[in-house]
Amino acid sequence: MKQIKIDAYQYNDLEDQYKTNVKIWLDEHPVECEEEDEQGNITYKYCYFSEMDEEDLEDHCKLNKYLFNKYGEPIHHLINKKQRGKNNVRR
């Protein structure tokens, strides 16, 4: 078995140009959001991460423990759960 070393970055550590790749990846699975109209009726719509502000995106990625390579491609699935819990993320 070969082992390789990969630098893992949190969303807020990525360069702006590579954060776009994260947004494209997240937009593949939009979340359902509630919206209230003028009459107080609740409607549902899909919310896309590319339309969210940076703080919400950072929070979402941090809460879900998403990690990325330096180009904004997801790599958290390559890291086992024990390692993901440690503070081994490059800053």
Buried (B, 14 or more C-beta within 10 A) or exposed (E): EEEEEEEBBBBBBBEEEBBEBBBEBBBEEBEEEEEEEEEEEEEEEEBBBEEBEEEEBBBBBEEEEBBBBBEBEBBEEEBEEEEBEEEEBEE
